[in-house]
Amino acid sequence: MALCEDMDMTRQAVTQHLQLLEEANLVAIVWQRREKLHYLNPVPLHQIYERWIEKFERSRLGALRDLKKKLEGDEDEKARLRVRDLHRDDAGKGVAVRDD
């Protein structure tokens, strides 16, 4: 069994683990003559990700997005700053002050 070569486990232990993964539908089995090939089944893994992992990542990704906006300057914030930089001339008209 090729899977056992790099494992610090007996062939029987690897077989038992693979059997559990098969029962949980986490690996797909393909028979080629007398050889049994094991492939990861991405569908239940993706469902686990969506159900459990994604919701915890959402807040972290939101925090990173907010930090990026703050560091790079949010477009709405830039617009507010431009309006704040308007000054009145002697006639009372708004005149923008350039940052140069």
N, C-alpha and C positions, 0 to 999 in steps of 0.2 A: 504494500500500500504506500503510494508516493507521499501521501499526507503525513505519514508517520516519520519520514526521514528526518525532518527538522524539528520534530516534537520531542520533548522529554516525557513522553507518555508511551504506554504500551499500545499495541495495535488494537487490543480489545477496548481500551479506554477511549481511543479515538473513535472507534466504531460506535460505542455507546453515545458519545457526544453528537456524532453525526445523526444517529437515530433520533435523538431529542430534537435536533434542529429540523429534521425531516417532519416530525410530528407537529412541530410548531409552524410548519410551512415557511421556514426561513431559508431553506435551501431547496433548489430544484434538482431533480435527479434525471440524468440522461444515461441510458444504457447503450454502450457500444460493444456489441458481442458479449463477452464475459466481463467487460470493464464497466464499473459504475462510476460515472462522473458526477461531481457535486458542484453546483453553481449557486451563488447567492441569489435569492429571490428578492428583487428590489421593491416589489409592491408592498408587502407587509412592513418592510423596513421604512419605506416612505410614509406609510400610514402611522407608524410609531413616531416618526419625526413630526408629522403634522399634528398628532394628538398630544404629544408630550413635550417635545423639544422646541418647536416653533414658537409656542406661546411664551416661553421663557426668553427666547431670543428677541422677541418683538420689542420689549421695553429697552433692552440693551441697544438694539439697532436704532430705536427712536432717540435714545440719549446721545448716541454717536452722531446722528443726523443733526440734532439740536446743537451739539458742540461744534460741528463743522460749520453750520450756519453762523453761529456766533463768532467763530474765529475768522471765517472768510467774509463775513458781513452779509446778512440777509438782505435781499433786494428791497423788501418793505422797510427795513431799518435804514437802508441807504436813502430811500425816498424820504423818510421822516427827517433824516439828517439834512438833506438838501433843502427841505422846506424850512427847517430850523435855521439854516444858514442865510435865508433871505433877510435882507436889511432894507430899511426904508431910506429912500433918498430925501433930499430937502423938500421935494414936492409931495412926499408921503407915499410915493409909489414903491412897490417891492422891487428890489434889485438883488440879483443873486451874486454872491461873493464867490469868486473862483478859488479853488484850493491851490493853484499853482504857487 
